Structures are given as C-alpha cells and as structure tokens.
Amino acid sequence: MQACVAVAAEPPAPAATAGQSVTRAGAHASAAGPESFFTGRVRVDPLWPASAGISASGAHVTFEPGARSAWHTHPAGQQLVVVSGMGRTQVWGQPMQELRPGDVVWCPPGIKHWHGASPTTAMTHLAVTGTRDGKSVEWMEKVSDEQYTAR
C-alpha cells in the first residue's frame, strides 16, 4: 500500500486473457494510513504491488480534510495524480502548492516532501511509487500544524 506505504503482498490470481491479467476492483482490502506516518484520517486502497513485471506499486490514497503525510522521500521516485478534491504538497524549503483534480506531481528520488488534503476539502490521488532494493519510502518527522498552514 502506498501514499508512500508499500504494497508488499502479491496480488490474488488474476483472470488472464491473451497475455494480460485483470485484478478485479476490491481485490485488495482498504487500510487506514498508519498514525505514525500520517496526521488525520487517511485511507489507502492498494491497486497493485511492485513486482518483477514493474518495480512500482499503485494505490488510491484518500486524505480527509486536514489530513496529510509525514515528511518523506522515495528512493525511486513517486508520481501522484490528483483524482478528486483539493490538496496540498510541499518540498522541503520551498513554498506549499495547492493541488486540484487532474494535477500530476512528480516526486523525484531522494527529495523530502509531503502531500495531503486541504484544510476544508478531502483529496484522493493515485500514487505510483517506484521501488529500489525492495524499499519505496523513507519516513521522517510529521508535518507540524504550522508547516501545514503556512503560505
């Protein structure tokens, strides 16, 4: 699972057709974002784990208003696609940026950042997170309320 939380388990046996496979929606259970890595209510809906076929996992991550990740980095980077709602993201030492549906965020390898919902509106993003040497995220300190509300 990921908002930066790795999906480690192999997917259930998918239905194969002509060299493709289909994993049905709901095949992976939703999970709450761990309190040690998130502030507020966060739901992670895993879509696929990193595998020999692709060294990146995918998940939909929903942040309730005011919820956000802790500061973190990714050893192989992460691509975020905002699916719904309003969000925020920030790279360490740079101004916070507002996010809207359709926005795409590239989190380069090793760059300290956070992401989450706006104070008043939930936000869901698709997270595609690269894996290097079996690791997809390095968690750091939580984003303070002062950092979250700073402009």
PyMOL commands that set and color helices and strands:
alter all, ss='L'
color gray80, all
select helices_A, chain A and resi 145-149
alter helices_A, ss='H'
color red, helices_A
select strands_A, chain A and resi 15-17+20-22+31-32+38-39+42-48+56-63+68-69+72-73+78-85+87-91+97-99+104-107+113-117+123-130+138-139
alter strands_A, ss='S'
color yellow, strands_A
deselect
rebuild
show_as cartoon
